[in-house]
Amino acid sequence: MMPVIQNIKYSGINIFMIDQDIIQTASNNLKQAFENRTEHTKDFSTVHNVFSQNVLNKVHNYILNDSDKVWTLETTSSGEEMHIPRNKIIWHSDTVIEELHMAMESITPQVQKVLDNPVNFVGIILWQDYENYKIDWHTDNPILMATIQIYLAGSKKNPGTEFELNEGEYHNCEFIPNTGYFLNQTERRLRHHTTGSVPPNVSRYSLFGMWQN
């Protein structure tokens, strides 16, 4: 079923279409960040300075001011609500969510080349983690062949994400907005966890992109 077109307010103006300039800018940003990623192992890379300021401004405006957005509870892989301090948005027509979806999809050829695998883009998730959110050591859903998480907004007091690269070797991705990581999950699935809990009166926003066979 096609998403319903909604009348979205952005910067005080009613808009009915997505911004092609933002899509192009965000696409170029992601392609450049992916190309310039720091590869720590074949499975794990970090990305830095991902989005330009105009893209970040639109994302922040959406997070703070868009009254039409609807957060839903995080769910398990089978679709059951988890009742943990994490909300998500996976689609919102004619907003920056749709624009980010299209931008993330545009780097699929680069992802396919790195993985040497003709993976398909699944979509994005905008996550909002709030007080007491944490996740213990885990691996991602086994159907996912590649994932990218980009920290978007929130206090630097927020926990980062620590990865076990090899036995006894770890890497901590601190929570620094506009940075993140990419996982190539075709051969290994690296265990990872948050380095603590989200503190009181703080939110932790990030963007998650996914590819599968």
C-alpha positions as CSV (number, residue, x, y, z in Angstrom):
1,M,0.0,0.0,0.0
2,M,1.4,3.4,-0.9
3,P,2.0,5.9,1.9
4,V,-0.6,8.6,2.3
5,I,0.4,12.0,1.2
6,Q,0.3,14.4,4.2
7,N,0.3,18.2,4.5
8,I,3.6,18.8,6.3
9,K,4.7,22.1,7.9
10,Y,8.4,23.0,7.5
11,S,9.8,26.4,8.6
12,G,6.2,27.8,8.9
13,I,5.3,26.9,5.3
14,N,2.9,24.2,4.1
15,I,4.7,22.0,1.6
16,F,3.4,19.1,-0.5
17,M,6.5,17.9,-2.2
18,I,10.0,16.8,-1.2
19,D,13.0,19.0,-1.7
20,Q,15.1,17.7,-4.6
21,D,18.0,20.0,-3.6
22,I,18.1,18.4,-0.1
23,I,18.0,14.9,-1.6
24,Q,20.9,15.7,-4.0
25,T,22.9,17.3,-1.2
26,A,22.3,14.5,1.3
27,S,23.1,11.9,-1.5
28,N,26.4,13.6,-2.3
29,N,27.2,13.9,1.5
30,L,26.6,10.2,2.0
31,K,28.6,9.1,-1.0
32,Q,31.5,11.3,0.0
33,A,31.4,10.1,3.7
34,F,31.2,6.5,2.6
35,E,34.1,6.9,0.2
36,N,36.2,8.6,2.9
37,R,35.2,6.2,5.7
38,T,38.0,4.8,8.0
39,E,38.1,1.1,7.6
40,H,39.2,-0.5,10.9
41,T,38.6,-4.1,9.7
42,K,36.9,-5.6,6.6
43,D,33.7,-5.7,8.6
44,F,33.8,-2.3,10.4
45,S,34.3,1.3,9.3
46,T,33.6,4.7,10.8
47,V,32.2,7.7,9.0
48,H,32.7,11.4,9.9
49,N,31.3,14.8,9.0
50,V,28.5,13.0,7.1
51,F,25.8,15.6,6.4
52,S,26.2,19.3,5.4
53,Q,24.7,21.9,7.7
54,N,21.6,22.5,5.6
55,V,20.7,18.9,5.7
56,L,21.3,18.7,9.5
57,N,19.2,21.9,10.0
58,K,16.2,20.3,8.2
59,V,16.6,17.1,10.2
60,H,16.8,19.0,13.5
61,N,13.8,21.1,12.5
62,Y,11.8,18.0,11.8
63,I,12.8,16.4,15.2
64,L,12.1,19.6,17.2
65,N,9.2,21.2,15.4
66,D,7.2,18.9,13.1
67,S,4.0,18.3,15.0
68,D,2.7,15.8,12.3
69,K,5.4,13.2,13.0
70,V,4.3,10.0,14.7
71,W,6.8,8.1,16.8
72,T,6.1,4.4,17.3
73,L,7.6,1.9,19.7
74,E,10.6,-0.2,18.7
75,T,9.6,-3.7,17.6
76,T,11.3,-7.1,17.4
77,S,12.1,-8.7,14.1
78,S,8.7,-10.3,14.2
79,G,6.9,-7.0,14.7
80,E,6.2,-7.2,18.4
81,E,6.4,-4.0,20.4
82,M,9.4,-4.0,22.8
83,H,8.4,-1.4,25.4
84,I,11.9,-0.1,25.8
85,P,12.9,3.6,25.9
86,R,13.3,3.8,22.1
87,N,10.9,5.2,19.5
88,K,11.2,5.1,15.8
89,I,10.0,6.6,12.5
90,I,10.5,4.5,9.4
91,W,8.5,6.5,6.9
92,H,6.9,10.0,6.6
93,S,5.9,11.1,3.1
94,D,7.0,14.5,1.8
95,T,9.3,15.2,4.7
96,V,13.0,14.9,5.4
97,I,12.4,11.3,6.2
98,E,11.5,10.5,2.6
99,E,14.4,12.7,1.5
100,L,16.9,10.8,3.7
101,H,15.4,7.5,2.5
102,M,16.1,8.4,-1.1
103,A,19.6,9.7,-0.3
104,M,20.5,6.6,1.6
105,E,19.2,4.4,-1.2
106,S,21.5,6.3,-3.6
107,I,24.7,4.8,-2.0
108,T,23.5,1.2,-2.7
109,P,25.9,0.8,-5.7
110,Q,28.8,1.7,-3.4
111,V,27.6,-0.7,-0.7
112,Q,27.3,-3.4,-3.3
113,K,30.8,-2.8,-4.5
114,V,32.3,-2.9,-1.0
115,L,30.4,-6.1,-0.1
116,D,30.9,-7.7,-3.5
117,N,27.3,-8.6,-3.2
118,P,24.2,-7.3,-5.1
119,V,22.3,-6.4,-1.9
120,N,19.0,-4.5,-1.9
121,F,18.3,-1.4,0.0
122,V,15.7,-2.0,2.8
123,G,15.1,1.4,4.2
124,I,16.0,3.7,7.1
125,I,14.9,4.2,10.7
126,L,15.0,7.4,12.6
127,W,15.6,6.4,16.3
128,Q,14.8,8.4,19.4
129,D,16.4,6.9,22.5
130,Y,15.5,8.5,25.8
131,E,16.2,8.1,29.5
132,N,17.6,4.7,30.6
133,Y,17.8,3.3,27.0
134,K,20.7,0.9,26.7
135,I,21.3,-2.3,24.8
136,D,23.5,-5.2,25.8
137,W,25.9,-7.1,23.6
138,H,24.1,-8.3,20.5
139,T,24.5,-8.8,16.8
140,D,22.1,-7.3,14.1
141,N,19.2,-9.1,12.5
142,P,20.7,-12.0,10.5
143,I,18.8,-11.0,7.3
144,L,20.8,-7.7,7.2
145,M,24.0,-7.8,5.1
146,A,25.0,-4.2,5.7
147,T,24.0,-1.4,8.1
148,I,25.0,2.1,8.8
149,Q,24.2,4.2,11.9
150,I,24.7,8.0,11.9
151,Y,24.3,9.9,15.1
152,L,22.2,13.0,14.4
153,A,21.5,15.0,17.5
154,G,21.7,14.8,21.3
155,S,24.0,15.5,24.2
156,K,27.6,14.2,24.1
157,K,26.8,12.7,27.5
158,N,24.9,10.1,25.5
159,P,26.4,6.6,25.3
160,G,28.3,5.5,22.2
161,T,28.5,2.1,20.7
162,E,31.3,-0.3,21.4
163,F,32.2,-3.1,19.0
164,E,34.2,-6.3,19.5
165,L,36.4,-6.3,16.4
166,N,38.4,-9.4,17.4
167,E,38.9,-11.4,20.6
168,G,40.2,-8.8,23.1
169,E,40.1,-6.0,20.6
170,Y,37.3,-3.3,20.9
171,H,36.4,0.0,19.3
172,N,34.2,2.6,20.9
173,C,32.2,4.9,18.6
174,E,31.6,7.8,20.9
175,F,28.3,9.7,20.5
176,I,29.4,12.6,18.4
177,P,26.6,14.0,16.2
178,N,27.2,13.7,12.4
179,T,29.5,10.7,12.8
180,G,28.8,7.0,12.8
181,Y,29.7,3.6,11.6
182,F,29.2,1.1,8.7
183,L,29.0,-2.7,9.1
184,N,29.8,-5.2,6.4
185,Q,27.9,-8.2,7.7
186,T,28.4,-10.7,4.8
187,E,31.1,-12.8,6.6
188,R,31.0,-11.8,10.3
189,R,28.5,-10.2,12.6
190,L,30.3,-8.1,15.1
191,R,28.9,-8.0,18.6
192,H,28.2,-4.5,19.9
193,H,26.5,-2.7,22.7
194,T,25.9,0.8,24.1
195,T,28.6,2.1,26.5
196,G,26.0,3.0,29.1
197,S,22.5,4.4,29.4
198,V,20.9,7.5,28.1
199,P,21.0,10.0,31.0
200,P,17.9,11.8,32.4
201,N,16.3,14.6,30.4
202,V,18.3,13.8,27.3
203,S,17.4,12.3,23.9
204,R,19.7,10.4,21.6
205,Y,18.8,10.6,17.9
206,S,20.3,8.6,15.1
207,L,19.6,7.4,11.6
208,F,19.9,3.7,10.7
209,G,20.2,2.4,7.1
210,M,19.8,-1.2,6.0
211,W,20.6,-3.5,3.1
212,Q,19.8,-7.2,2.6
213,N,20.0,-9.9,-0.1
